[in-house]
Structures are given as structure tokens and as C-alpha cells.
Amino acid sequence: MSVLIKASGLGPVRLVFKQLSASRALSLSTKYYAETDTSKQKSSAEHFDIIIGGGGLVGTALAVALAKNKVLSDKRILLLEGAPPFRGFNVETQYGNRVSAINGNSVELFKSIGAWDYMQERRVKHVKQMQVWDACSDALIKFQDEHFAADVACIVENDLMLDAMYAQLADKNNMPNVEVRNNARIEALRLSVDTGDNYSQVHLKDGKTLTCELMIGADGANSLVRKQMNIDVFSVDYERRGVVATVQLEDACDNAVAWQRFLPTGPVALLPLSETLSSVVWSTTIAHAKELLDMPATDFTKALNEAFFKEYPKDGVVVNAMNTLNSLIGRDPNILRQYPPAVNDVIDKSRASFPLGFLHASSYVCSGAALIGDAAHRVHPLAGQGVNLGFSDVRELVKVLADAAYAGARLGDKHYLIKYEQRSLAKNVPIMVGVHGLHTLYSTTFTPVVLLRSLGLQLTDTFSPIKNLFMKRAMG
Ligand SMILES: Cc1cc2nc3c(=O)[nH]c(=O)nc-3n(C[C@H](O)[C@H](O)[C@H](O)COP(=O)(O)OP(=O)(O)OC[C@H]3O[C@@H](n4cnc5c(N)ncnc54)[C@H](O)[C@@H]3O)c2cc1C
């Protein structure tokens, strides 16, 4: 079912509810398994304890975390990635245009699996402050450690995170129980929950069939594993794209602040990479994203500087209310305001764009299978939470599987998997609702909404307990 809702000032929002029909599941089964004796399948197929479908950031982190866990050291683990082998990361080359703001919990995961030093030795940018403000009202919020000691986030290239994971996975002495196969696209699945057997069958594009006790879907937002689990999803197509680029700053500086301004078309963020370079994530309409990609470099630079510095028309009601609030709480907004560094060039070929949407699976597990990362949940990048939620799933799932193995239970035992689901839902849902709410709140110039969000932002910035709560939730 697909419903198109037109909300005042919000533009069209497409809500899509999907459920795989039994007939589709049947047709997949029919294609590969008609007249197949499943016991013969297992005896002829290669068997693993755990198969992870998808070697993106979250799937590779899970493979390393499982292999590093002592209780699971006798388990045979296979990571299947449809793409060719990862090309590696070279610190001498230009920064990649895909970067992530990583929170404290993700850094803890990397430390626990021995990947953090590897990244730090190459290039990680420590962010000491974040400033977020509204183009329609100038309401602003700053996040920082009181003494500028702790990071509010770290900016890491996605390729460097992958490189750190694949470097570990390639070390056979370090992790003999895990194997990686590239160019290994999963074409079809027959999950144990459907067959009643104790194992799932994984059918690859090259015709090979594998079996496993536990199937993990880390195969991204269009997850085949999720579809085969017959799980409902709630999804919203934002009809926006995230334009990314690496840009050169006009003047070298400390560059330890992450900046984000909410424009009427969506948020634009400038994330520090080095003293002279920053990374852009600009969420905007599909037509505008195309323009930003196609325009000459000088025009892009001009448009980006305008996005951060241009004065937008402000509603008198909002201006008056903000002035009243500022005088009541004794705050001079001009003293508090900082401005981002100006940009003077965009690095050649660094511009690209990605579709933006929201997705949440109604369940993350079934007997013999579990979902992690974008396969289970996808959020707008405005709060830099997507992959952090995926890394949080990794930590929760490994704990639960170690508990199951320690107790002598089957890895696919739903009683254990459900604990993973409960713990992850408790962490993910409030953040996902918050991020989706922010996207909705900032997608309009409707005066009452601008007024409400501006007063809310300014008050949150003023009252430390509320702000600290946000920081704790989002920054780990
Ligand atoms: C513009 C932008 C900026 C972002 N910034 C941030 C940020 O600052 N902080 C943050 O936390 N998050 C951020 N995110 C979100 C983050 O990028 C995602 O949450 C994260 O990449 C999801 O990782 P994943 O491994 O779950 O899925 P994916 O990256 O989608 O990986 C899935 C993998 O599975 C493989 N695969 C798929 N199907 C199959 C199959 N059938 N067989 C075998 N393999 C298969 C794919 O090839 C892929 O490698 C951002 C997202 C965007 C778009």
C-alpha cells in the first residue's frame, strides 16, 4: 500500500506500508527449492553457525565483534558481500566524500574490537563543539563539553572504518573462525522459520547454496533478508536528497566545530576534516540537489556560502517572541553566535547525492534470523545517527549471542534473539522518533511552527539538564 499525504507546508510525504505477500515468498521458494529434499540440501551444502548478509559498515563491524568474542570463538562465521573486494584506504589520497559523525558509544565499540587505534593512526577529526541554528529565526543551540575536553563527535571517513574492519578480517591468525566472501550476492533465502528445520538455506547468485543456524540481515535499507522474514516496515520517502562534497576553507583554522543550519529546503551541515578541509552534507529537494551537482565549482561554492550566511526573511511575530524570550532569560544572541568558516573551493569530483528516507522494521528478529543496521532502521542524516544506531545493534546482538552460547542454547533461539530486539528497540525508537520529528518540524516556514521550534530550541539551549539529556542520548 502506498499513501500520498499532502500536509500544509510540509510538501508531499509518501508513506509506504509493505508486507511481503505469502505468494511472493512462495514464488522465491518455488524457484529454487521446488521438489528439493531439504535434508539432502544440508548434507551437500557448506554449513556455518552464522552467516552475515551484507558487508557494509555494520555487517563488517558485526563480523569482527563476533570473531573477537571469546565465548563465540568456536563458531564458524561467514560474511557475504555482493560487491567486489573493498579497494582499501590510502591516507595519502584525498578525503572520501562519505564521512560519518561517530558518537562515543561507537568509539567504545571500535576500541573493544581493536579498530580505533587503526583509525586514529590514519585520520580522525575530533569535534569539540556543534552549533545548530534556524535560518528562519536565528534560534540556536550549541553542544560542547563544559571544559572543551571531551569530543562531541568524531568525523571518520566511511572507507577508513571499512578498511579498519577488513584489515582485521584479513588477519587469519587473529580471527581464524571468520571468512569473508566478496562478489557473493544472496539471490534467495529459505529461512529455518519457514522450513521448520534448524538451519536456513542461502542461495548465492553464482549458484552455490550454503546453510546456517543464524542468518543476519545487514544488507541495508532494501534488505532481502528482511523481506524473506516477512516483516512489515513503516517507511517515509522524504523526497529529498543528501548532497555530499569535500570543500576547501578560505582560511586555515582549528576547525573543530560541526555546523548545521536549517534552511527552508532542509539542513546544510559543514563537518570538519582537517585545518583546511570540511565535508558537506546538504539535504535538499531533488531538483535543487541536481542543480548543485551540475553547477560549476565556483557556483557551488557561492551557493554553499550563501546557505550558511544569507539572511532569510523573518516573521515579525517570531522576531518579537524571540527578543522577549532572550530578555527574560538574560541572553544576548549576538554574543553567543559564531559563524562557520567561509568556503573557497569544492574538491574536484567530490560531489554526489543520496536519497533520504525513514524506515523502521516492525520487528528485528524471528527464529533463526535477525536484522541489524539500515536493514532494520534508516533515519535522516540531520542528527548523524544512522550508522551509530547500527553499531549499537552490533553491541547488543553480540552480547545476546554470547549469552545464548554460554547457556548452551542455539544461536537462532528466538528467546535470546528477542532480548536483542527489546534492547535495540529501547535505544533506537526514541532517537528515530526524535530525528523524524526534527525533520518534520524544520520542513516548514509556517509561522506557528517556526515560533514553537525557535522558542523550544532556545529554551533547550538555556537549560543544561534538558540539553545534557539530548547530548547523552545522541552523542553516547
Ligand atoms: C548523506 C548521508 C550522510 C550520513 N551521515 C551519517 C553520519 O554522520 N552519522 C551516522 O551515524 N550515519 C550517517 N548516515 C547513515 C549511514 O551512512 C548508514 O546508516 C550506514 O551506512 C548503514 O550501514 P549498513 O551497513 O547498515 O548498510 P549499507 O551501507 O546499506 O550496507 C549494506 C551492504 O549489504 C550489501 N548487500 C545488499 N544486498 C545484498 C545481497 N543480497 N547480498 C550480499 N550483499 C548485499 C551491500 O552491497 C552493502 O555493502 C548518513 C547517510 C547518508 C545518506
The ligand as a Gaussian input file, in Angstrom:
#p B3LYP/6-31G(d) Opt

LIG

0 1
 C       24.331000      11.635000       3.131000
 C       24.385000      10.718000       4.321000
 C       25.114000      11.082000       5.453000
 C       25.148000      10.259000       6.577000
 N       25.845000      10.654000       7.681000
 C       25.825000       9.899000       8.789000
 C       26.512000      10.315000       9.973000
 O       27.141000      11.371000      10.012000
 N       26.454000       9.515000      11.090000
 C       25.740000       8.348000      11.088000
 O       25.684000       7.673000      12.123000
 N       25.096000       7.923000       9.968000
 C       25.118000       8.655000       8.837000
 N       24.469000       8.228000       7.711000
 C       23.798000       6.913000       7.712000
 C       24.785000       5.769000       7.419000
 O       25.513000       6.049000       6.243000
 C       24.036000       4.436000       7.274000
 O       23.232000       4.260000       8.410000
 C       25.012000       3.267000       7.168000
 O       25.856000       3.401000       6.049000
 C       24.251000       1.939000       7.055000
 O       25.182000       0.884000       7.040000
 P       24.699000      -0.624000       6.820000
 O       25.953000      -1.445000       6.828000
 O       23.610000      -0.968000       7.768000
 O       24.006000      -0.649000       5.381000
 P       24.646000      -0.386000       3.941000
 O       25.704000       0.640000       3.990000
 O       23.497000      -0.166000       3.029000
 O       25.375000      -1.770000       3.592000
 C       24.661000      -2.896000       3.141000
 C       25.657000      -3.820000       2.440000
 O       24.973000      -5.016000       2.064000
 C       25.337000      -5.372000       0.746000
 N       24.208000      -6.128000       0.182000
 C       22.955000      -5.663000      -0.062000
 N       22.177000      -6.656000      -0.543000
 C       22.970000      -7.767000      -0.593000
 C       22.738000      -9.113000      -1.008000
 N       21.537000      -9.520000      -1.477000
 N       23.773000      -9.995000      -0.921000
 C       25.003000      -9.604000      -0.437000
 N       25.270000      -8.341000      -0.039000
 C       24.263000      -7.441000      -0.121000
 C       25.582000      -4.038000       0.025000
 O       26.441000      -4.209000      -1.090000
 C       26.219000      -3.217000       1.146000
 O       27.631000      -3.348000       1.168000
 C       24.432000       9.026000       6.568000
 C       23.706000       8.651000       5.441000
 C       23.675000       9.486000       4.326000
 C       22.874000       9.068000       3.118000

